[in-house]
Amino acid sequence: MTTGASVWTGNRLMARVARSSSFIILGYGGSQAMRLAANLILTRLLFPEAFGLMALITVVTVGLAMF
């Protein structure tokens, strides 16, 4: 029978940390890639004034989300 502490020692812990970190990094990178793709599409669809307004609103909402 193993104890709870032995599960979190050695290579198993490092493997779990590495796997979890890679999921977080891939998720963040994927969301940034989707954001870039959406901005490129909106650049083509919207006229310049509307795209500028959208960019300003995005800056404000991201700034508010940080608090």
For each residue, the residues with C-beta under 8 A, 3 or more apart:
1:
2: 6 7
3: 6 7
4: 7 8
5: 8 9
6: 2 3 9
7: 2 3 4 12
8: 4 5 12 13
9: 5 6 12 13
10: 13 14
11: 14 15
12: 7 8 9 15 16
13: 8 9 10 16 17
14: 10 11 17 18
15: 11 12 18 19
16: 12 13 19 20
17: 13 14 20 21
18: 14 15 21 22
19: 15 16 22 23
20: 16 17 23 24
21: 17 18 24 25
22: 18 19 25 26
23: 19 20 26 27
24: 20 21 27 28
25: 21 22 28 29
26: 22 23 29 30
27: 23 24 30 31
28: 24 25 31 32
29: 25 26 32 33
30: 26 27 33 34
31: 27 28 34 35
32: 28 29 35 36
33: 29 30 36 37
34: 30 31 37 38
35: 31 32 38 39
36: 32 33 39 40
37: 33 34 40 41
38: 34 35 41 42
39: 35 36 42 43
40: 36 37 43 44
41: 37 38 44 45
42: 38 39 45 46 51 54
43: 39 40 46 51
44: 40 41
45: 41 42
46: 42 43 50 51 54
47: 50 51
48: 51 52
49: 52 53
50: 46 47 53 54
51: 42 43 46 47 48 54 55
52: 48 49 55 56
53: 49 50 56 57
54: 42 46 50 51 57 58
55: 51 52 58 59
56: 52 53 59 60
57: 53 54 60 61
58: 54 55 61 62
59: 55 56 62 63
60: 56 57 63 64
61: 57 58 64 65
62: 58 59 65 66
63: 59 60 66 67
64: 60 61 67
65: 61 62
66: 62 63
67: 63 64
